[in-house]
Amino acid sequence: MAVTTAVSLNGDELTFDDVWAVAVHRAPATLSDSGREKMNAARALVDRAAETEHTYGINTGFGRFVEKAIPPELTEELQLRLLRSHACGVGEPYPDEVIRAAMLLRANTLAKGYSGARVKTVELLLECLNRGVLPVVPSRGSVGASGDLAPLAHLALPLVGEGKATVEAETLTGAQALARVGLEPVRLQAKEGLSLVNGTQFMAAVGALALTRARRLVRTADIACALSLEALQGSRVSFMPAIHALRPLRGQGEAAANVLRLVEGSAIIEAHRWCDKVQDAYSLRCAPQVHGASRDLLRYAEETLAVELNSATDNPLVLVEEDELVSNGNFHGQPVAFALDSLAIALAELASISERRVERLVNPSLSGLPAFLTPDGGLNSGFMIPQYVAAALVSENKVLCHPASVDSIPTSAGQEDHVPMGNASALKSWVVLGNVERTLAIELLGGAQAVEFLAPLEPGAGVRTAHGFLRTLSPTVEEDRSLAEDIERVAEAIRSGDLVAAVEAEVGELA
């Protein structure tokens, strides 16, 4: 993926690639002129409402305290106390890239012009992002409605000189962090505190980054399958287009076509075309159906998150054309929670079937290869324990794939009586994602080792390229050594997209 040089925000056009560019590659983000215009119009309406109307979050309390009127002279204090009271998250902080993504998403939704935040406030948020002021945000405490309240409050506190933030890995107070990069705190005005904390941006940030990695994972799964198919001397017949045309699910057809392209020109497969084996095991023969189902479920998650990136999720919303502020439920994270639980399930199945192929690779009764892929078994254990590790990761995923989105615990004295637990869905999916990357790394390393026992026969061009790339990260295991770092190096190459890019440079873009 080409790294975006800069991202301009108007609330309507943010993409997954933009989020990855800013969160991972540190591309700068700015507020567009159209975003400023929309924000100024909404701000004017908020200022009028603050003087003339009884409006939630502007001159009232929050949640169960909605009926408490707040006098005009305490309007600014109300917004500051909102941030302080809501910033009570616990646990380890979100990963840095998730925090950067959440900062970007919050700025984008404010730039949409339906929240009433001032341009000055959003520009300070973006300056913090661009200059490396990273709020310290505990990852536990959000129930997903009214959005990610606790995490977003921690995200916002450094803007007013409070809370904690890191600058070049040093943890400072909010005021110290701003001063370190030449910025000054902002004094929040009517509704701005509420505009900063009301929304789904942390669960959406996890989703946006996870989906970019998931795009790479589904292609990696096909590469790993093709490598194992070669090593296990399986048949390519199950991947024929005529079969999948009879069950025309999009993902299934894509996965089958990828594997066929990767093994094209294989001398290994050609050499055993007329062997007496009738059928391959399901982990090979049904790979298009399993990989394809995961692809289709991920497509649903991607469609949902793509909408969420450019949605207004504040409460109340500032409707400039209607000239009113309206209470609503767009902050409710149920759509995102469902999408993230689905993402975890889809990815977990890629690891589940991958581990079964690893078992076939290391089991001489199933593979016809040396036991545990070592030529000197007994003295060496070879790939015995990497298969254990894959099994452990897959088993952990099974526990994590119970959907958080079906749970709800009422909050705010019953005012908020149904919540989606979307942050739990996000955190679980993030762990599953890493587990799947490592499981596929194990299959790739096992397949690379296994196919070498079939020399001088060579695999197809795509598999051959994958094998060569893997050998730049992990040499052939001649005798036992720790493979922990090898697994992590390959997992990182999956995560970054380097493995897929190397293969596609040889065979063309995969589906």
C-alpha positions in Angstrom: 0.0 0.0 0.0 1.3 3.4 -0.9 1.7 5.6 2.1 -0.5 8.7 2.0 1.5 11.9 2.3 -1.3 13.8 4.1 -4.9 13.3 5.0 -7.4 16.2 4.8 -10.5 15.8 6.9 -14.0 16.8 6.0 -16.0 14.1 7.7 -17.1 12.4 4.6 -14.1 10.8 2.8 -11.9 9.0 5.3 -10.8 5.5 4.2 -9.1 2.5 5.8 -5.9 3.3 4.0 -6.0 6.9 5.4 -6.4 5.5 8.9 -3.5 3.1 8.4 -1.3 5.9 6.9 -1.8 8.2 9.9 -1.9 5.6 12.7 1.0 3.4 11.5 3.1 5.4 9.1 2.5 8.8 10.9 1.2 10.7 7.9 0.0 14.1 8.9 -3.7 15.0 9.1 -5.3 18.4 8.6 -8.7 20.0 8.7 -10.1 20.9 5.3 -11.6 24.2 4.4 -15.0 22.6 3.9 -14.7 21.0 7.3 -14.0 24.4 8.9 -17.0 25.9 7.1 -19.3 23.2 8.3 -18.0 23.3 11.9 -18.4 27.1 12.0 -22.0 26.9 11.0 -22.7 24.2 13.6 -20.9 26.2 16.2 -23.0 29.3 15.6 -26.1 27.2 16.2 -24.7 25.9 19.5 -23.8 29.4 20.7 -27.4 30.5 20.1 -28.9 27.4 21.8 -26.6 28.0 24.8 -28.3 31.4 25.4 -31.9 30.6 24.5 -32.7 26.9 24.9 -32.7 24.1 27.5 -30.5 21.7 25.6 -28.9 18.4 26.8 -25.2 18.7 27.4 -25.1 22.5 26.9 -27.0 23.7 30.0 -28.1 20.4 31.6 -26.4 17.6 33.4 -25.5 14.3 31.8 -27.1 10.9 31.7 -29.4 10.6 34.7 -28.8 14.2 35.5 -30.4 15.4 32.3 -33.1 17.3 34.2 -30.6 19.4 36.2 -30.3 22.9 34.8 -26.8 24.4 34.7 -26.6 28.2 34.9 -24.8 30.1 32.1 -21.8 31.1 34.2 -21.0 27.4 34.8 -21.2 26.3 31.1 -17.4 26.0 30.6 -16.9 24.4 34.0 -19.6 21.8 33.1 -17.5 20.7 30.1 -14.3 20.4 32.0 -15.9 18.5 34.8 -17.4 16.1 32.2 -13.9 15.2 31.0 -12.6 14.8 34.5 -15.5 12.6 35.7 -15.6 10.4 32.7 -11.8 9.8 32.6 -11.8 6.8 34.9 -10.8 3.9 32.6 -8.5 1.2 33.9 -6.1 -1.4 32.7 -3.3 -1.4 30.2 -3.3 1.4 27.6 -4.5 0.9 24.1 -1.7 0.3 21.6 -0.2 3.5 20.2 -1.6 3.0 16.7 -5.1 2.6 18.1 -4.8 5.8 20.0 -3.5 7.7 16.9 -6.4 6.2 14.9 -8.9 7.2 17.5 -7.6 10.8 17.5 -7.9 10.9 13.7 -11.5 9.5 13.7 -12.6 11.8 16.4 -11.3 14.8 14.5 -13.0 13.5 11.3 -16.4 13.1 12.9 -16.2 16.6 14.4 -15.1 18.0 11.0 -18.4 16.6 9.6 -20.1 19.6 11.2 -22.8 18.0 13.3 -21.2 18.3 16.8 -20.7 22.0 17.3 -17.1 21.9 18.4 -14.9 24.9 17.5 -12.3 24.7 14.8 -9.7 25.8 17.3 -10.3 22.7 19.4 -10.1 20.2 16.5 -7.0 21.8 15.2 -5.4 21.4 18.6 -6.3 17.7 18.5 -4.7 17.3 15.1 -1.6 19.3 16.1 -1.2 16.8 19.0 -1.5 14.0 16.6 0.9 15.4 14.1 3.5 16.5 16.7 3.5 13.2 18.6 1.5 14.1 21.7 -0.1 10.7 22.4 -2.7 10.6 25.2 -2.4 7.7 27.7 -5.8 5.9 27.4 -6.6 2.9 29.5 -8.3 0.2 27.5 -11.0 -0.9 29.9 -14.1 1.1 30.9 -16.3 1.5 27.8 -19.6 -0.2 27.4 -20.0 1.2 23.9 -22.9 3.6 24.6 -22.9 6.6 24.8 -20.0 5.5 22.7 -16.6 5.1 24.2 -17.1 7.6 26.9 -14.2 6.8 29.3 -11.5 6.2 26.7 -12.5 9.4 24.8 -12.4 11.4 28.0 -8.8 10.2 28.6 -8.1 11.1 24.9 -9.4 14.7 25.4 -7.9 15.6 28.8 -4.5 16.6 27.5 -6.2 19.2 25.3 -7.1 21.1 28.4 -3.7 20.5 30.0 -4.8 17.6 32.2 -4.5 13.8 32.1 -1.4 12.1 30.8 0.3 11.9 27.4 3.5 10.5 26.0 6.0 12.5 23.9 8.8 10.4 22.3 7.9 7.6 24.8 8.2 9.8 27.8 5.0 10.0 30.0 4.1 13.6 31.0 1.2 15.5 32.3 -1.1 16.9 29.7 0.2 20.4 30.3 3.8 19.3 30.1 3.2 17.3 26.9 1.7 20.3 25.2 4.5 22.6 26.3 7.1 20.1 25.1 5.9 20.5 21.5 5.0 24.2 21.7 1.2 24.0 22.2 -1.1 25.5 24.7 -4.2 24.1 26.4 -7.7 25.0 25.1 -10.5 26.3 27.3 -13.6 24.4 26.4 -16.8 26.2 25.6 -20.5 25.0 25.6 -20.9 21.4 24.4 -17.3 20.9 23.5 -16.5 18.4 26.2 -19.5 16.4 25.3 -18.5 16.6 21.6 -15.1 15.2 22.4 -16.4 12.1 24.4 -19.6 11.1 22.7 -18.9 8.6 19.9 -17.6 5.2 18.8 -14.1 6.2 17.8 -12.1 3.7 19.8 -14.0 0.6 18.8 -14.0 2.0 15.2 -10.3 2.7 15.4 -9.6 -0.9 16.3 -11.9 -2.1 13.5 -10.3 0.1 10.9 -6.8 -1.1 11.7 -7.9 -4.7 12.1 -9.6 -4.7 8.7 -6.5 -3.5 7.0 -4.6 -6.4 8.6 -7.4 -8.8 7.8 -7.2 -8.0 4.1 -3.7 -9.2 4.2 -4.5 -12.2 6.3 -7.1 -13.7 3.9 -4.5 -13.5 1.1 -1.9 -14.9 3.4 -4.2 -17.8 4.3 -4.5 -18.7 0.6 -0.7 -18.5 0.3 -0.2 -20.8 3.3 -2.8 -23.2 2.0 -1.1 -23.4 -1.4 2.3 -24.0 0.2 0.8 -26.8 2.3 -1.0 -28.2 -0.7 2.3 -28.5 -2.5 4.1 -30.0 0.5 1.4 -32.5 1.2 1.2 -33.4 -2.5 -2.5 -32.6 -2.7 -4.7 -32.1 -5.7 -5.6 -28.8 -7.4 -8.8 -30.3 -8.7 -10.8 -29.0 -5.7 -9.9 -25.5 -6.8 -11.2 -25.7 -10.3 -13.4 -22.7 -11.4 -16.2 -25.1 -12.6 -16.7 -26.4 -9.1 -17.1 -23.0 -7.5 -19.3 -21.7 -10.3 -21.9 -24.2 -9.0 -21.9 -22.5 -5.6 -21.2 -18.9 -6.6 -20.3 -17.4 -3.3 -17.9 -14.5 -3.9 -15.3 -15.3 -1.2 -15.2 -19.0 -2.1 -14.4 -18.3 -5.7 -11.8 -15.7 -4.8 -10.0 -18.1 -2.5 -10.0 -21.0 -5.0 -8.7 -18.8 -7.8 -5.9 -17.5 -5.6 -4.7 -21.0 -4.7 -4.8 -22.1 -8.3 -2.8 -19.2 -9.4 -0.2 -19.8 -6.7 0.4 -23.4 -7.7 0.4 -22.8 -11.4 3.4 -24.5 -13.1 4.0 -26.8 -10.1 6.3 -29.7 -10.9 5.4 -31.3 -7.6 1.6 -31.4 -8.3 2.2 -32.6 -11.8 4.4 -35.4 -10.6 1.6 -37.0 -8.6 -1.3 -36.1 -10.8 -2.1 -39.8 -11.5 -1.4 -41.2 -8.0 -4.0 -43.5 -6.4 -5.1 -41.0 -3.7 -8.7 -40.2 -4.3 -9.5 -37.3 -2.0 -7.6 -34.8 0.1 -8.5 -34.0 3.7 -11.0 -31.2 4.3 -8.3 -28.8 5.4 -7.1 -28.8 1.8 -10.1 -29.8 -0.2 -12.5 -27.5 1.6 -10.1 -24.6 2.0 -12.0 -22.4 -0.5 -15.2 -22.9 1.3 -13.8 -22.0 4.7 -11.5 -19.2 3.6 -14.3 -17.9 1.4 -16.8 -17.8 4.2 -14.3 -15.8 6.3 -13.8 -13.4 3.3 -17.6 -12.9 3.0 -18.0 -12.2 6.7 -15.1 -9.8 6.7 -16.8 -8.0 3.8 -19.8 -7.3 6.0 -17.6 -6.0 8.7 -15.7 -3.8 6.3 -19.0 -2.3 4.9 -20.1 -1.4 8.4 -16.9 0.1 9.5 -16.5 2.1 6.3 -19.7 3.8 7.1 -18.7 4.3 10.7 -15.5 6.2 9.7 -17.5 9.0 8.3 -20.6 9.1 10.5 -21.8 11.6 13.0 -22.1 9.8 16.4 -22.5 12.7 18.8 -25.5 13.5 21.1 -27.1 15.9 20.7 -26.5 16.4 17.0 -26.4 19.9 15.6 -28.7 20.0 12.5 -27.8 23.3 10.8 -30.3 23.0 8.0 -33.1 22.2 10.4 -31.8 24.9 12.8 -32.1 22.6 15.8 -30.2 20.4 18.2 -31.6 16.9 18.6 -31.1 14.1 21.1 -30.5 10.8 19.3 -28.8 7.4 19.5 -26.1 7.4 16.9 -23.5 7.0 19.6 -24.8 3.4 20.2 -22.1 1.0 19.1 -24.2 -2.0 18.3 -23.4 -2.0 14.6 -19.7 -1.8 15.3 -19.9 -4.4 18.0 -21.6 -6.9 15.7 -19.0 -6.1 13.0 -16.1 -6.7 15.4 -17.4 -9.9 16.8 -17.9 -11.1 13.2 -14.4 -10.1 12.3 -13.0 -12.1 15.2 -15.1 -15.2 14.2 -14.0 -14.9 10.6 -10.3 -14.6 11.4 -10.4 -17.4 14.0 -11.6 -19.9 11.4 -8.6 -19.1 9.2 -6.4 -20.1 12.1 -8.5 -23.1 12.9 -8.1 -24.7 9.5 -4.5 -23.6 9.2 -3.6 -25.5 12.4 -5.1 -28.6 10.9 -2.8 -28.3 7.9 0.1 -27.9 10.3 -0.9 -31.1 12.0 -0.9 -32.9 8.6 2.6 -31.4 7.8 4.2 -32.7 11.0 2.4 -36.1 11.2 4.2 -38.7 9.1 1.2 -40.9 9.0 -0.7 -38.1 7.1 2.1 -36.5 5.2 4.6 -39.1 4.0 7.2 -36.6 5.2 9.8 -37.1 8.0 8.2 -36.9 11.4 7.9 -33.3 12.6 9.8 -32.2 9.5 13.2 -33.0 10.8 15.6 -35.4 9.0 17.1 -36.5 12.4 14.1 -37.1 14.7 14.8 -38.1 18.3 17.8 -36.0 18.7 15.8 -33.2 17.1 12.1 -32.4 17.8 11.7 -30.3 14.7 8.3 -28.7 14.3 6.7 -30.6 17.1 6.2 -27.7 19.4 5.3 -25.1 16.8 2.2 -27.2 16.2 1.5 -27.1 20.0 1.8 -23.3 19.8 -0.7 -23.1 16.9 -3.1 -25.4 18.8 -2.8 -23.1 21.9 -3.5 -20.0 19.8 -6.5 -21.6 18.1 -7.9 -22.7 21.4 -7.6 -19.2 22.9 -9.4 -17.8 19.9 -12.3 -20.2 20.5 -12.8 -18.6 24.0 -12.4 -15.1 22.7 -14.9 -15.6 19.9 -17.9 -15.7 22.2 -19.7 -12.5 21.1 -19.5 -9.6 23.5 -22.2 -7.8 21.5 -25.0 -10.0 22.9 -24.4 -8.7 26.4 -25.8 -5.6 28.0 -25.7 -4.2 31.6 -27.8 -1.1 32.1 -25.9 2.1 33.2 -26.6 5.6 34.5 -29.4 4.6 36.8 -31.4 3.0 34.0 -31.2 6.0 31.7 -28.9 4.0 29.5 -30.7 0.7 29.7 -29.2 -1.1 26.8 -25.5 -1.0 25.8 -23.6 -3.1 23.2 -20.2 -3.8 24.9 -18.5 -2.9 21.6 -15.2 -2.1 23.3 -15.0 -5.6 24.5 -15.6 -6.8 21.0 -12.8 -4.6 19.8 -10.3 -5.8 22.4 -11.1 -9.4 21.8 -10.8 -9.1 18.0 -7.4 -7.4 18.4 -6.1 -10.4 20.3 -7.6 -12.9 17.9 -6.0 -11.0 15.0 -2.5 -11.4 16.5 -3.1 -15.0 17.2 -4.2 -15.7 13.6 -1.1 -13.9 12.2 1.1 -16.1 14.3 -0.8 -19.3 13.5 -0.4 -18.7 9.8 3.3 -17.8 10.3 3.7 -21.3 11.8 2.0 -22.9 8.8 4.1 -21.0 6.4 7.3 -22.0 8.2 6.2 -25.6 8.3 5.2 -25.6 4.7 8.5 -24.0 3.7 10.4 -26.7 5.6 8.2 -29.5 4.2 8.4 -28.6 0.5 12.2 -28.8 0.6 11.9 -32.6 1.2 10.4 -32.9 -2.2 13.4 -31.4 -4.1 14.4 -31.4 -6.9 10.7 -31.0 -7.8 9.7 -27.4 -7.5 6.4 -25.8 -6.5 4.4 -23.4 -8.6 5.7 -19.8 -9.1 3.7 -18.2 -6.4 4.5 -20.8 -3.8 8.2 -20.7 -4.9 8.2 -17.0 -4.4 6.6 -17.3 -0.9 9.2 -20.0 0.0 12.1 -17.7 -1.1 10.7 -14.8 0.9 10.3 -16.9 4.0 13.9 -18.1 3.8 15.0 -14.4 4.0 13.3 -14.4 7.5 14.0 -17.9 8.7 16.7 -20.3 7.3 16.0 -24.0 6.9 15.9 -25.8 10.3 18.8 -28.3 9.9 18.9 -28.9 13.7 16.8 -27.7 16.5 16.8 -24.0 17.5 14.3 -21.7 19.1 11.8 -20.7 16.4 10.1 -18.0 18.6 11.7 -15.1 16.8 11.3 -16.7 13.4 7.5 -16.9 14.0 7.4 -13.3 15.1 9.4 -12.1 12.1 7.0 -13.9 9.7 4.0 -12.7 11.6 5.3 -9.1 11.3 5.8 -9.7 7.5 2.1 -10.8 7.4 1.0 -7.8 9.4 2.9 -5.3 7.3 1.8 -6.8 4.0 5.4 -7.5 2.9 4.8 -11.2 2.4 1.7 -10.7 0.2 3.5 -7.9 -1.7 6.4 -10.2 -2.5 4.1 -12.9 -3.8 1.9 -10.5 -5.8 5.0 -9.1 -7.5 5.5 -12.5 -9.0 1.9 -13.7 -9.8 -0.1 -10.4 -9.9 -2.6 -9.1 -7.4 -4.5 -11.7 -5.6 -8.2 -11.4 -4.9 
